[in-house]
Amino acid sequence: MASERRLRIKTLVMVLAMVVCANAGDLMLKRGMSQIGAVQLTASGLAQAFRLTVTNGTIWVGIFFLTGFMLSYMTVLSWADYSYVMPAGAFGYALLTLLAVVFLHESVSPRRWVGVVLICVGVLLVGQTKPRTTAVASETAA
Amino acid sequence: MRVILALTVLILGSTGGEIAVTHGMKATGEPARLRPLALLQFLGRAVRNGWFWAGVPLMALSFYALLILLSWEPISLVIPASALSYVVGTLGAKYILGEQVSPARWAGVVLVCAGVALVAAG
């Protein structure tokens, strides 16, 4: 079952890439938008916000990571089940909580810890199932 | 009422869009190798698939529904409620994409759904 093992490993690597890119992208967007400040919901306010966002380097780093997320998501879905990748990606929420505790020293409510544990157990359960249960179009030679 | 309507658009838009993209990606077939050139060719084939472009506007619609919901309700209500999409998406994967959802996978999905709701509720 070498191919089964290989499938599992490459799925795991892509899901990790997805989670890291999504979290890094969101973080950069949040940082960039807070540099810009609250957006005024008027025509001139929106125009100014648009100008500030497209000239903000942090925003572009965020867009770069979110593009990486979309590409890794599309790639992994070309071989793995949607019902495998989608719940496995929720690991990001648990990871974000751990990062917030370790690096930002945020305090986390007991309720949120219970959620983190449920996510981890759930992802482990899903991770044990077969990553692919449907047929995939035959591989074309590159 | 309008909150439930927007939430329905949010959940059905994101799961419907992702199911369409999954269908398109399965039709595209996996990249022959995970190398830059092979990946570029793979992406070129993917964006020529109609199902991919059916999924993108659905996801955009879902994103607008999320923005509108966030302007009405606190984030600690919106994100936990949207965690229902894990269950809806799994149902779609089973009945639309024909994936086999084993009892272990179902149990995992339900735990993830509850866990995301709790984490987002704070």
Boltz contact constraints between the chains, C-beta under 6 A:
constraints:
  - contact:
      token1: [A, 74]
      token2: [B, 25]
      max_distance: 6.0
  - contact:
      token1: [A, 74]
      token2: [B, 46]
      max_distance: 6.0
  - contact:
      token1: [A, 77]
      token2: [B, 22]
      max_distance: 6.0
  - contact:
      token1: [A, 77]
      token2: [B, 25]
      max_distance: 6.0
  - contact:
      token1: [A, 78]
      token2: [B, 25]
      max_distance: 6.0
  - contact:
      token1: [A, 78]
      token2: [B, 28]
      max_distance: 6.0
  - contact:
      token1: [A, 78]
      token2: [B, 30]
      max_distance: 6.0
  - contact:
      token1: [A, 79]
      token2: [B, 30]
      max_distance: 6.0
  - contact:
      token1: [A, 81]
      token2: [B, 99]
      max_distance: 6.0
  - contact:
      token1: [A, 82]
      token2: [B, 22]
      max_distance: 6.0
  - contact:
      token1: [A, 82]
      token2: [B, 93]
      max_distance: 6.0
  - contact:
      token1: [A, 83]
      token2: [B, 90]
      max_distance: 6.0
  - contact:
      token1: [A, 83]
      token2: [B, 93]
      max_distance: 6.0
  - contact:
      token1: [A, 83]
      token2: [B, 99]
      max_distance: 6.0
  - contact:
      token1: [A, 83]
      token2: [B, 101]
      max_distance: 6.0
  - contact:
      token1: [A, 86]
      token2: [B, 89]
      max_distance: 6.0
  - contact:
      token1: [A, 87]
      token2: [B, 86]
      max_distance: 6.0
  - contact:
      token1: [A, 87]
      token2: [B, 108]
      max_distance: 6.0
  - contact:
      token1: [A, 87]
      token2: [B, 109]
      max_distance: 6.0
  - contact:
      token1: [A, 87]
      token2: [B, 112]
      max_distance: 6.0
  - contact:
      token1: [A, 90]
      token2: [B, 112]
      max_distance: 6.0
  - contact:
      token1: [A, 90]
      token2: [B, 116]
      max_distance: 6.0
  - contact:
      token1: [A, 93]
      token2: [B, 116]
      max_distance: 6.0
  - contact:
      token1: [A, 93]
      token2: [B, 119]
      max_distance: 6.0
  - contact:
      token1: [A, 111]
      token2: [B, 118]
      max_distance: 6.0
  - contact:
      token1: [A, 112]
      token2: [B, 119]
      max_distance: 6.0
  - contact:
      token1: [A, 114]
      token2: [B, 118]
      max_distance: 6.0
  - contact:
      token1: [A, 115]
      token2: [B, 115]
      max_distance: 6.0
  - contact:
      token1: [A, 115]
      token2: [B, 118]
      max_distance: 6.0
  - contact:
      token1: [A, 115]
      token2: [B, 119]
      max_distance: 6.0
  - contact:
      token1: [A, 118]
      token2: [B, 111]
      max_distance: 6.0
  - contact:
      token1: [A, 118]
      token2: [B, 114]
      max_distance: 6.0
  - contact:
      token1: [A, 118]
      token2: [B, 115]
      max_distance: 6.0
  - contact:
      token1: [A, 119]
      token2: [B, 112]
      max_distance: 6.0
  - contact:
      token1: [A, 119]
      token2: [B, 115]
      max_distance: 6.0
  - contact:
      token1: [A, 121]
      token2: [B, 111]
      max_distance: 6.0
  - contact:
      token1: [A, 122]
      token2: [B, 108]
      max_distance: 6.0
  - contact:
      token1: [A, 122]
      token2: [B, 111]
      max_distance: 6.0
  - contact:
      token1: [A, 122]
      token2: [B, 112]
      max_distance: 6.0
  - contact:
      token1: [A, 122]
      token2: [B, 115]
      max_distance: 6.0
  - contact:
      token1: [A, 125]
      token2: [B, 104]
      max_distance: 6.0
  - contact:
      token1: [A, 125]
      token2: [B, 107]
      max_distance: 6.0
  - contact:
      token1: [A, 125]
      token2: [B, 108]
      max_distance: 6.0
  - contact:
      token1: [A, 126]
      token2: [B, 105]
      max_distance: 6.0
  - contact:
      token1: [A, 126]
      token2: [B, 108]
      max_distance: 6.0
  - contact:
      token1: [A, 129]
      token2: [B, 102]
      max_distance: 6.0
  - contact:
      token1: [A, 129]
      token2: [B, 104]
      max_distance: 6.0
  - contact:
      token1: [A, 129]
      token2: [B, 105]
      max_distance: 6.0
  - contact:
      token1: [A, 133]
      token2: [B, 99]
      max_distance: 6.0
  - contact:
      token1: [A, 133]
      token2: [B, 100]
      max_distance: 6.0
  - contact:
      token1: [A, 134]
      token2: [B, 98]
      max_distance: 6.0
  - contact:
      token1: [A, 134]
      token2: [B, 99]
      max_distance: 6.0
  - contact:
      token1: [A, 136]
      token2: [B, 26]
      max_distance: 6.0
  - contact:
      token1: [A, 136]
      token2: [B, 29]
      max_distance: 6.0
  - contact:
      token1: [A, 136]
      token2: [B, 30]
      max_distance: 6.0
  - contact:
      token1: [A, 137]
      token2: [B, 27]
      max_distance: 6.0
  - contact:
      token1: [A, 137]
      token2: [B, 29]
      max_distance: 6.0
  - contact:
      token1: [A, 139]
      token2: [B, 29]
      max_distance: 6.0
  - contact:
      token1: [A, 139]
      token2: [B, 32]
      max_distance: 6.0
  - contact:
      token1: [A, 141]
      token2: [B, 32]
      max_distance: 6.0
  - contact:
      token1: [A, 142]
      token2: [B, 32]
      max_distance: 6.0
  - contact:
      token1: [A, 142]
      token2: [B, 33]
      max_distance: 6.0
  - contact:
      token1: [A, 142]
      token2: [B, 38]
      max_distance: 6.0
